[in-house]
Amino acid sequence: MGVLVLQVTTIKAVILDFDGTLVDSNMIKMKSFFDATEKISGVSDYLKDLLDAQNGLNRYEIFDRVTAWLGRADEMPSLSKELSDRYSGICQLAINNSKEIRGASPLLAQLQNTGMKVFICSATPDEHLLPIVQHREWHSLVEGVYGVPPSKFERIKQLIGKYGYSRREVMMIGDQQSDYSIALALGCRFIGVGNDQQKWDNEYFPKLIVEDLREVPELLYLD
C-alpha cells in the first residue's frame, strides 16, 4: 500500500458518506425493501413507486406508509417495526458481504498519515451503521462514525462547530445529490463519487467527480 505524501493543504477534516461512497451498497438497500415485504401480497408496485419518488423518507417512514397503504393503520407501531427490523437484518448481512468502492480501505489508511480528521457520516441509523463499519475494521481508522439522528446536515454542522473548522477546511465526499446539497448549504468543499446508481443533476453537479476513491488523495490538495 502506498503512503500519501504530505503536502501543504488547507483541508483539516474529511467527511465521508458510507453507502455508495465507501461500500457498493445502494442497490442492496433498495432490494432489501422488497425482500423484507416479499410475503405481503400486492405491495411491490406501491413500494416501487414510493422508492422511485426519492422523497427522502427513512426506512421507518417508508414502512409506516406501507402499513397505512395496506389498510392496517391500527397495526402501525408493531407491523412497521417488524418490517423495519426485518429490513435492517437483511441489509446488514448483505452489506457486510458487499464489495467496497475501489480505493476505500487504502484511502482511510492513508489519511491517517496526514493529520486530517476523518469522519464517516451516513443517513443510516446509528445502531445499524456502527456494526457494519466495525465489521470492516474501519472504526479504528477514523475519528468518528455517525448515523442518524440527528439529520446528516445537523450532524455535520455540529462537527464543524465542535472542532472549530472554517467551512473551507472541510472536504465532504459523497455519491448523492443530497450530499452535495448539504455541502453547498454548509459551504464545504465536495468530491462526488460516481457509480451506476448516481444521477447527478445535469445543471447542478459537483465540479470534482471521481469514478472511485483511488482518485481522491491528489484532489485533497487542490485549493
C-alpha positions as CSV (number, residue, x, y, z in Angstrom):
1,M,0.0,0.0,0.0
2,G,1.3,3.4,-0.9
3,V,1.8,6.2,1.5
4,L,0.0,9.5,1.0
5,V,2.8,12.2,0.7
6,L,2.2,15.1,3.0
7,Q,1.7,18.4,1.1
8,V,0.5,21.8,2.0
9,T,-3.3,21.8,2.3
10,T,-6.0,23.9,3.9
11,I,-8.2,20.9,4.5
12,K,-8.4,19.8,8.1
13,A,-11.3,17.3,8.0
14,V,-12.6,14.8,5.5
15,I,-16.3,13.7,6.0
16,L,-17.2,10.6,4.0
17,D,-20.7,9.2,3.3
18,F,-21.0,5.4,3.6
19,D,-23.4,3.8,1.2
20,G,-22.3,4.1,-2.4
21,T,-19.2,6.1,-1.3
22,L,-17.2,3.6,0.8
23,V,-19.3,0.5,0.1
24,D,-21.2,-0.6,-3.0
25,S,-24.5,-0.9,-1.2
26,N,-27.1,1.4,-2.7
27,M,-28.8,-1.3,-4.7
28,I,-28.6,-3.7,-1.7
29,K,-30.6,-1.2,0.4
30,M,-33.2,-0.8,-2.4
31,K,-33.6,-4.5,-2.9
32,S,-33.9,-5.2,0.8
33,F,-37.1,-3.2,0.9
34,F,-38.7,-5.8,-1.4
35,D,-37.1,-8.7,0.3
36,A,-38.5,-7.5,3.7
37,T,-42.0,-7.4,2.2
38,E,-41.9,-10.3,-0.1
39,K,-44.6,-12.2,1.8
40,I,-47.1,-9.4,1.7
41,S,-49.2,-9.7,-1.4
42,G,-49.6,-6.7,-3.8
43,V,-47.2,-4.4,-2.0
44,S,-44.3,-4.4,-4.5
45,D,-45.8,-1.9,-7.0
46,Y,-46.7,0.6,-4.3
47,L,-43.3,0.2,-2.7
48,K,-41.6,0.7,-6.1
49,D,-43.5,4.0,-6.7
50,L,-42.6,5.1,-3.2
51,L,-38.9,4.5,-3.6
52,D,-38.8,5.9,-7.1
53,A,-40.2,9.2,-5.8
54,Q,-36.9,9.7,-3.9
55,N,-38.7,11.8,-1.3
56,G,-36.1,11.4,1.4
57,L,-38.1,9.1,3.7
58,N,-36.2,6.9,6.1
59,R,-36.8,3.2,6.5
60,Y,-39.2,3.7,9.4
61,E,-41.3,6.3,7.5
62,I,-41.4,4.0,4.4
63,F,-42.8,1.1,6.4
64,D,-45.2,3.3,8.2
65,R,-46.6,4.3,4.7
66,V,-46.6,0.7,3.6
67,T,-48.6,-0.3,6.7
68,A,-51.1,2.6,6.1
69,W,-51.4,1.6,2.4
70,L,-52.3,-1.9,3.4
71,G,-55.2,-0.5,5.4
72,R,-53.6,-1.8,8.6
73,A,-53.0,1.6,10.3
74,D,-54.3,0.1,13.6
75,E,-51.2,-2.2,13.5
76,M,-48.9,0.7,12.6
77,P,-46.4,0.5,15.5
78,S,-46.0,-3.3,15.6
79,L,-46.1,-4.1,11.9
80,S,-44.0,-1.2,10.9
81,K,-41.3,-2.1,13.4
82,E,-41.4,-5.8,12.4
83,L,-40.8,-4.8,8.8
84,S,-38.1,-2.3,9.7
85,D,-36.3,-4.9,11.8
86,R,-36.5,-7.4,9.1
87,Y,-35.2,-4.9,6.6
88,S,-32.3,-4.0,8.9
89,G,-31.3,-7.6,9.3
90,I,-31.3,-8.3,5.6
91,C,-29.4,-5.1,4.9
92,Q,-26.7,-5.7,7.5
93,L,-25.9,-9.2,6.3
94,A,-25.8,-8.2,2.6
95,I,-23.7,-5.1,3.2
96,N,-21.2,-7.0,5.4
97,N,-20.6,-9.2,2.3
98,S,-20.6,-6.4,-0.3
99,K,-17.7,-5.0,-2.1
100,E,-16.1,-1.8,-1.0
101,I,-15.8,1.1,-3.5
102,R,-12.3,0.7,-5.1
103,G,-9.7,2.5,-3.0
104,A,-11.8,2.8,0.2
105,S,-9.6,0.9,2.6
106,P,-6.3,2.4,1.2
107,L,-7.8,5.9,1.4
108,L,-8.8,5.5,5.0
109,A,-5.4,4.1,5.9
110,Q,-3.5,6.8,4.0
111,L,-5.5,9.6,5.6
112,Q,-4.1,8.6,9.0
113,N,-0.7,9.9,7.9
114,T,-2.0,13.4,7.0
115,G,-3.1,14.9,10.3
116,M,-6.6,15.4,8.9
117,K,-9.5,14.2,11.0
118,V,-11.7,11.7,9.1
119,F,-15.4,11.1,9.9
120,I,-18.0,8.7,8.4
121,C,-21.4,10.3,8.3
122,S,-24.4,8.5,7.0
123,A,-28.2,8.7,6.9
124,T,-28.3,5.1,8.3
125,P,-29.4,4.9,11.9
126,D,-26.5,4.8,14.4
127,E,-27.3,1.4,15.8
128,H,-27.1,-0.2,12.3
129,L,-24.2,1.8,10.9
130,L,-21.6,1.2,13.6
131,P,-21.7,-2.6,13.5
132,I,-21.2,-2.6,9.7
133,V,-18.2,-0.2,10.0
134,Q,-16.7,-2.3,12.8
135,H,-17.2,-5.5,10.7
136,R,-14.8,-3.9,8.1
137,E,-12.4,-2.7,10.9
138,W,-12.7,0.8,9.7
139,H,-13.7,2.3,13.0
140,S,-10.1,2.4,14.1
141,L,-9.1,4.4,11.1
142,V,-11.5,7.3,11.6
143,E,-12.2,10.0,14.3
144,G,-15.9,9.1,14.5
145,V,-18.8,7.2,12.9
146,Y,-22.1,9.0,12.9
147,G,-25.5,8.0,11.7
148,V,-28.9,9.5,12.4
149,P,-30.5,11.1,14.3
150,P,-29.9,14.0,14.2
151,S,-30.1,14.5,10.4
152,K,-26.9,14.3,8.4
153,F,-27.0,18.0,7.8
154,E,-27.3,18.7,11.5
155,R,-24.6,16.2,12.4
156,I,-22.0,17.7,10.0
157,K,-22.9,21.2,11.2
158,Q,-22.3,20.0,14.8
159,L,-18.9,18.5,13.9
160,I,-17.8,21.8,12.2
161,G,-18.8,23.7,15.3
162,K,-17.3,21.2,17.7
163,Y,-13.8,21.3,16.1
164,G,-13.9,24.9,15.1
165,Y,-13.4,24.4,11.4
166,S,-14.0,27.0,8.9
167,R,-16.3,25.7,6.1
168,R,-13.5,25.6,3.5
169,E,-11.4,23.5,5.8
170,V,-13.9,20.6,5.4
171,M,-14.0,18.2,2.4
172,M,-17.1,16.2,2.1
173,I,-17.1,13.1,-0.1
174,G,-20.4,11.5,-1.2
175,D,-22.3,9.8,-4.1
176,Q,-25.7,11.5,-3.9
177,Q,-27.1,14.9,-5.0
178,S,-28.3,15.2,-1.4
179,D,-24.7,15.0,-0.1
180,Y,-23.7,17.8,-2.5
181,S,-26.7,19.9,-1.3
182,I,-25.5,19.6,2.3
183,A,-22.0,20.6,1.3
184,L,-23.4,23.7,-0.6
185,A,-25.6,24.6,2.3
186,L,-22.7,24.5,4.8
187,G,-20.1,26.0,2.4
188,C,-17.9,22.9,2.5
189,R,-15.8,21.5,-0.4
190,F,-17.1,18.4,-2.1
191,I,-15.9,15.5,-4.1
192,G,-18.6,13.4,-5.9
193,V,-18.2,9.7,-6.3
194,G,-19.9,8.4,-9.5
195,N,-21.4,5.0,-9.8
196,D,-24.1,3.2,-11.8
197,Q,-26.9,4.4,-9.5
198,Q,-25.8,8.0,-9.4
199,K,-28.0,10.6,-11.1
200,W,-26.2,14.0,-10.7
201,D,-28.5,16.9,-11.7
202,N,-27.4,17.9,-15.2
203,E,-27.4,21.6,-14.3
204,Y,-26.4,21.2,-10.6
205,F,-23.5,18.9,-10.1
206,P,-20.1,18.9,-8.3
207,K,-17.0,20.3,-10.0
208,L,-15.0,17.4,-8.8
209,I,-16.4,13.9,-9.6
210,V,-14.3,10.7,-9.4
211,E,-15.0,7.2,-10.6
212,D,-13.8,5.7,-7.4
213,L,-11.8,6.6,-4.3
214,R,-8.3,5.9,-5.8
215,E,-8.5,9.4,-7.4
216,V,-9.3,11.2,-4.1
217,P,-5.8,11.7,-2.5
218,E,-4.5,14.1,-5.1
219,L,-7.7,16.1,-5.0
220,L,-7.4,16.8,-1.3
221,Y,-4.6,19.2,-2.1
222,L,-6.5,21.4,-4.5
223,D,-7.3,24.9,-3.5
